[in-house]
Amino acid sequence: MIKNNGYFYLGLIALCLYGPLLLSFLSSFINLQFISPRYMRDVSQVKNIIVFASAILGFTLLLMKYQEVSALFKNRIIANITLILSFLYACLMITGAGLVMFLDATFGSHKDYIYQEHTLNDRTFYVYTADPGAFGKAHHYVYLKCPASFNRYELEFIAKLSWIKNFKMSLVSDDLIFKGESEQYTKVLNVSTFYCK
């Protein structure tokens, strides 16, 4: 019975600590982007909270059930190395997820400014504004947003533009025009080769 409990706790600890890592590897191979970039940003904020809670649960279980779990390994050296590395990984995960949550709460506002979608002549353009504040220069990253199956989307990079204050977008023929508050802040991108397949 104790051994069965040990396997249960080992599986639960592995799921809590290494499940998020496995999910991040899978998402790099499978397109798991649904609805829109802004929606995915909201999902990632919830995901960060779940990862943080999962890391704390895994770390706590590892502390409380250390003896039961280490008894499952035949070799004591392998058991100790594996569990100590898991402790270190859990600490790193808690610190990383906590830092990401803190930075999200501090700098994650102004979503309407950062994530903009414009549908012009049956094509959807997505503009991501990276504004590092005092640390660097702001830029706009322009993408063509194409629909994929199961309400997913794919982004095709078009261009990186210098920051334009309060820009408005229009599409004339195949020219994507960004107009700022004055004429000198006008940028024109030719998007004739950018169509969704």
C-alpha positions in Angstrom: 0.0 0.0 0.0 2.9 2.4 0.9 4.6 1.6 -2.4 1.3 2.3 -4.3 1.0 5.7 -2.5 4.7 6.4 -3.5 3.9 5.8 -7.2 0.8 8.0 -6.9 2.8 10.8 -5.3 5.6 10.4 -7.8 3.2 10.6 -10.7 1.5 13.7 -9.2 4.8 15.4 -8.6 6.0 14.6 -12.1 2.7 16.0 -13.5 2.9 19.2 -11.5 6.5 19.9 -12.2 7.1 18.5 -15.7 3.6 18.8 -17.2 4.0 22.5 -18.0 7.5 21.9 -19.5 6.0 19.1 -21.7 3.1 21.4 -22.7 5.5 24.2 -23.8 7.5 21.7 -25.9 4.3 20.4 -27.6 3.1 24.0 -28.3 6.3 24.7 -30.2 5.5 21.8 -32.6 1.7 22.2 -32.7 -0.1 25.4 -33.5 -2.0 26.1 -30.3 -3.0 29.7 -31.1 -6.7 30.2 -30.9 -9.0 33.1 -31.8 -6.6 36.1 -31.6 -3.2 37.2 -30.2 -5.0 39.3 -27.6 -7.1 36.3 -26.5 -3.9 34.1 -26.3 -2.3 36.8 -24.1 -5.3 36.6 -21.7 -5.0 32.8 -21.8 -1.2 33.0 -21.1 -1.9 35.1 -18.0 -4.2 32.4 -16.6 -1.7 29.7 -17.7 1.1 31.5 -15.7 -1.1 31.4 -12.6 -1.7 27.6 -13.1 2.0 27.0 -13.7 2.9 28.9 -10.5 0.3 27.0 -8.4 1.4 23.7 -10.0 5.0 24.4 -9.1 4.1 25.2 -5.5 2.0 22.0 -5.2 4.8 19.9 -6.8 7.4 21.4 -4.5 5.2 20.9 -1.4 4.5 17.3 -2.3 8.2 16.7 -2.9 9.0 18.0 0.6 6.2 16.2 2.4 6.5 12.8 0.5 10.3 12.7 0.0 10.8 9.4 1.9 7.9 7.6 0.1 9.1 8.7 -3.3 12.8 8.0 -2.7 11.9 4.5 -1.5 10.7 3.7 -5.1 14.2 4.0 -6.5 16.5 1.0 -6.1 19.7 3.1 -6.2 19.9 5.7 -3.4 22.4 7.9 -5.4 20.1 8.1 -8.4 17.1 8.7 -6.0 18.8 11.6 -4.3 20.2 13.2 -7.5 16.8 13.0 -9.2 14.9 14.4 -6.2 17.4 17.2 -5.5 17.4 18.2 -9.2 13.6 18.2 -9.0 13.7 20.5 -5.9 16.0 22.9 -7.8 13.8 22.8 -10.9 10.7 23.5 -8.7 12.5 26.5 -7.1 13.4 27.8 -10.6 9.9 27.3 -11.8 8.3 29.1 -8.8 10.8 32.0 -9.2 10.3 32.2 -13.0 6.5 31.9 -12.9 6.3 34.4 -10.1 8.5 36.9 -11.9 6.4 36.5 -15.1 3.2 37.1 -13.2 4.7 40.2 -11.5 5.9 41.7 -14.8 2.5 40.9 -16.4 0.7 42.7 -13.6 3.1 45.6 -13.7 3.6 46.1 -17.5 0.7 44.2 -19.0 -1.8 47.0 -19.3 -2.9 48.9 -22.4 -3.9 45.8 -24.4 -5.8 47.8 -26.9 -2.6 49.7 -27.7 -0.3 46.7 -27.8 -2.6 44.3 -29.7 -4.5 45.7 -32.7 -6.4 43.9 -35.4 -7.7 45.6 -38.5 -9.8 43.8 -41.2 -9.4 45.6 -44.5 -10.7 44.4 -47.8 -11.2 40.8 -46.5 -7.7 40.6 -45.1 -6.9 40.8 -41.4 -3.8 42.6 -40.3 -2.4 42.3 -36.8 -0.1 44.9 -35.3 1.9 44.2 -32.2 3.4 47.3 -30.5 6.6 46.5 -28.6 7.2 49.5 -26.3 10.1 48.9 -23.9 9.5 52.4 -22.4 12.7 54.1 -21.2 14.8 51.1 -22.0 14.6 51.2 -25.8 12.8 52.3 -28.9 9.2 51.3 -29.6 8.3 49.4 -32.8 5.3 48.1 -34.5 5.4 44.5 -35.9 2.9 44.0 -38.7 1.5 40.6 -39.6 -1.1 39.1 -41.8 -3.5 37.0 -39.7 -4.7 33.9 -41.5 -7.4 31.5 -40.2 -6.6 27.9 -39.6 -8.8 24.9 -38.6 -10.5 24.6 -35.3 -10.7 28.4 -34.8 -6.9 28.7 -34.8 -4.9 31.3 -36.6 -1.4 31.7 -38.1 0.6 34.9 -38.4 2.7 35.8 -41.4 5.3 38.5 -40.7 5.1 41.5 -43.0 7.4 44.3 -41.6 8.8 46.0 -38.6 8.0 49.8 -38.4 9.3 52.6 -36.2 6.8 53.7 -33.7 3.9 56.0 -35.0 1.8 57.8 -32.4 -2.0 57.2 -32.8 -1.7 55.6 -36.2 -4.7 54.8 -38.5 -4.5 52.0 -41.1 -6.0 51.8 -44.5 -5.6 49.5 -47.5 -5.5 51.1 -51.0 -5.1 48.5 -53.7 -2.2 46.5 -52.3 -0.6 49.3 -50.2 -1.1 49.1 -46.5 -0.9 52.7 -45.3 -0.1 53.8 -41.7 -0.9 57.4 -41.0 0.2 59.2 -37.9 -0.9 62.5 -36.5 1.0 64.4 -39.1 2.0 63.7 -42.7 5.6 63.0 -41.9 4.5 59.9 -39.9 3.1 58.1 -43.0 4.4 54.7 -43.8 3.4 52.6 -46.9 3.9 48.8 -47.1 3.3 46.9 -50.3 1.4 43.8 -49.3 0.7 42.4 -52.8 2.5 39.1 -51.9 0.7 38.6 -48.6 -2.5 36.7 -49.0 -3.9 33.8 -46.9 -3.6 30.4 -48.6 
